Amino acid sequence: MTSIDKYSLISFAPSILIVVAMIVMTVAGIRFLKKAMAQDAQKAGE
């Protein structure tokens, strides 16, 4: 009973897409913050 039929996939696929999107956004946000912090530290050092 572990097989996924079409009707289960209809509700399962969007949930997985949301989880993947949140992980991608988190990684992108961390990279953005690291760059912003490095720029701020460089400006503070000047």
Number of C-alpha atoms within 10 A of each C-alpha: 3 4 6 10 8 9 8 10 11 11 10 12 10 11 12 11 11 11 11 12 12 12 12 12 12 12 12 12 12 12 12 12 12 12 12 12 12 12 12 11 11 10 9 8 7 5
